[in-house]
Amino acid sequence: MRYSVTHVVTSSHPGTSARRLPRRRSGLHPRRRLAAHDAHRGREARRSLTDDDLPHLVRHGLAAGRPDDPRVGDRRGSDAGRRARHHHPVRHRGRGPLHRPGAPRQRALRPHRRARPRPDASLPPLPARPLAGGADRDPRRRDRERPGLGRDPRRRRRTDGALAHPRGPRLRVLRADDGRRRDRPGGPRHGVRPPGHRVADAVSRRITPGLAGIPTEVDVVVVGLGITGAGVALDAVTRGLSVLAVDAHDLAFGTSRWSSKLVHGGLRYLAQGQLAIAHESAVERGILMEVTAPHLTRPLPMLTPVNDAMSRGRTAMTWAGLHAGDVLRRTAHTTTRTLPRPRRLNATETLNLAPALRADTLRGGLLAWDGQLEDDARLVVTVARTAASYGADVRTRARVTGATGNRVELRDELSGATYAVRAGAVVNATGVWAGDLDDQVRLRPSRGTHLVLRGAVLPHTRVAVMVPIPGTTARFAMVLPQPDGTIYVGLTDEPVTGPVPDVPVPSEVEIDFLLGVVASAFTTPPTRADVVGAFAGLRPLLEVTGADATADLSRRHAILTSTTGVTTVVGGKLTTYRRMAEDTLDVVLAQGRLAAGPCRTASLPLLGAASAEELRRCAAPARLVRRFGTEAELVLATAREVTGLADDDLLTPASDDVPVTLAELVFALTHEGAHDLDDLLDRRTRVGLVAADRVVAEPLGRRALELVATGSQPITLG
Ligand SMILES: Cc1cc2nc3c(=O)[nH]c(=O)nc-3n(C[C@H](O)[C@H](O)[C@H](O)COP(=O)(O)OP(=O)(O)OC[C@H]3O[C@@H](n4cnc5c(N)ncnc54)[C@H](O)[C@@H]3O)c2cc1C
């Protein structure tokens, strides 16, 4: 094999992320405890699970803590958590009367009590986002107004002047207009950059379609802007390297927009006895949910109904798995406020959470919690924008046609112009297309399909429902309620041969299969007529000699360096993108051609990130806050400025069923590199997942294109 696998990453390296994260207690010994749980696993469970199946072993949680969440009431103050627990319909079972079974959970949204990764002190201090209605207030006054903070003698002033609190840092909010591009007179140099920043031209820090004006030399070229490439770009630029990151189509054009949108821990690896990599997944889940992207993630309750389809053995095994998953959560130091502990439910409690379930065979339920993304493509866009805000040059419609370790050839897909760029390193992050760029990489893709249903098909389903797949002992189909009111049903695992399509298409067999599996669980099962959309994604599985099943490879990430010097990163998952990027840059830097600082991304909030408390204070509409965090106000302000329209025009949804607004479409064009209608409807928003909704939203998309084209932005109508 001509290819030298320099670095196949199957588990955490000793002393990397786990060691860097602050430890709260030392009472848990992951290896010893997990080994005990692992003994429950049968051979079949080890083999048959794909990572996407994981939810069957862990999860659950009524989404809470979101600014538009009706359960986020005005309970604040020091005893809010205690009061909230008394209202939980399940937690106090057996310790007193159930209070309003099935009632929405009232969660107190307090700053986390435990120490968490701190924003990197070596990064320049960023202005805190102004409070709604209080643009010129002193941010320190806000601290004084927070209950208890002013009296805490342990508070201290950090070297950067910000006030640190022993309960953990307040997230620093990054804004698009934070000046972050480094001064580099004389072009790029390979090496560590001085930390100085200047306020740069805002437009140059936006994501741009096409290649006009790109540099002829950079430290790192990143090819592909799915979650992997976006993560690599962010890691590299925040280490001080100059970065050009390109995608042949658009941000999140590939697999990254076809996922189950889950942020999940590492149960599959646990089931396979790979404790280190399981731990890594759980750690990355915690970082995403608590530090880097709390605005784009939420806890998702995962309910496994215990009915005729669940034998006693399967129920016991699933319950043991849920507990093992909770041990993972604890070893990753993710709080129970973020992901509560699993618990057993009786039949009444189970039906309260999912009234559409068949009651006649129901004996109870198993409830666990995992993470859910607002939207996978939005995570990619946010990571890419964050990279751009630190100075990465991020380009869409920019295809790499040839690459070696120190040079790429590119074609501008808009103008047809070709370019050559010299680089200190070239990272191939093209997912299932990795073999096209470097024929030494061999992949065996596998297709995963989801169906899209309207929420009304399974009314009042507020939790994900795990339905056992007949004939298996450890595989489940998932019914996943989405923040936009739709429900996804997934997921299949079909090997794919032949050329890799740009957009994979679900097969009729897969659609029938998924409908058939979930039918058994519900009183009125969804039918073919209820399927308003379906989508499929290809898992980029690395071909490894001797591997007997694609599922065995599905979520490992691998970093390979070809004889030409190109570094390829494949596999992994959305959840672990940050760690994949860190490992990739570590490999690149170990080659000795570039020098850079340490990885900073574990403590680097993405644009718009803020605590739930801060998000609640945002003056923007709930949908915008959900999708942009604290940047929601910038989204609205930009739309006002560019279009001159009133908020009524900018914020009215396309229809009752289609919540997309003109404001976010305009922002997609001005700040997020969207270029045409497809970018707007299929990736910056996901309205394209339901064909009928896409038709409804098209006029709004066209209007956004026209409005921005008549403004001063260099946008081309698509
Ligand atoms: C069905 C399914 C469900 C999943 N569910 C989850 C989940 O719930 N949670 C989770 O954590 N993970 C999940 N995953 C895994 C996760 O989605 C993938 O691992 C991840 O999205 C892969 O991202 P990527 O950036 O490596 O590849 P991609 O997203 O495919 O990105 C590759 C990019 O490279 C670009 N490109 C290709 N060739 C070129 C070129 N020559 N020049 C420039 N650009 C190029 C493409 O346009 C594309 O945008 C799921 C995967 C599948 C298939």
The ligand as a Gaussian input file, in Angstrom:
#p B3LYP/6-31G(d) Opt

LIG

0 1
 C      -27.165000       9.107000       8.090000
 C      -26.115000       9.678000       9.011000
 C      -26.472000      10.105000      10.285000
 C      -25.513000      10.645000      11.126000
 N      -25.893000      11.100000      12.350000
 C      -24.980000      11.663000      13.157000
 C      -25.385000      12.207000      14.391000
 O      -26.567000      12.214000      14.744000
 N      -24.443000      12.752000      15.190000
 C      -23.126000      12.779000      14.833000
 O      -22.324000      13.261000      15.624000
 N      -22.708000      12.293000      13.647000
 C      -23.611000      11.741000      12.796000
 N      -23.233000      11.274000      11.585000
 C      -21.825000      11.395000      11.180000
 C      -21.524000      12.768000      10.568000
 O      -22.629000      13.291000       9.896000
 C      -20.358000      12.677000       9.605000
 O      -19.307000      11.971000      10.187000
 C      -19.849000      14.056000       9.227000
 O      -20.899000      14.873000       8.817000
 C      -18.819000      13.971000       8.113000
 O      -18.446000      15.295000       7.814000
 P      -17.251000      15.635000       6.826000
 O      -16.989000      17.073000       6.960000
 O      -16.119000      14.708000       7.072000
 O      -17.818000      15.302000       5.378000
 P      -18.870000      16.128000       4.502000
 O      -19.890000      16.746000       5.342000
 O      -19.344000      15.195000       3.443000
 O      -18.025000      17.302000       3.859000
 C      -17.166000      17.100000       2.757000
 C      -17.162000      18.378000       1.931000
 O      -16.094000      18.317000       0.993000
 C      -16.498000      19.016000      -0.167000
 N      -15.634000      18.596000      -1.283000
 C      -15.574000      17.377000      -1.850000
 N      -14.640000      17.380000      -2.819000
 C      -14.098000      18.624000      -2.863000
 C      -13.080000      19.234000      -3.650000
 N      -12.414000      18.569000      -4.588000
 N      -12.785000      20.532000      -3.434000
 C      -13.428000      21.240000      -2.476000
 N      -14.401000      20.686000      -1.697000
 C      -14.725000      19.398000      -1.886000
 C      -17.958000      18.634000      -0.327000
 O      -18.659000      19.582000      -1.122000
 C      -18.436000      18.592000       1.115000
 O      -19.044000      19.789000       1.511000
 C      -24.170000      10.731000      10.704000
 C      -23.803000      10.280000       9.425000
 C      -24.770000       9.774000       8.585000
 C      -24.384000       9.333000       7.205000

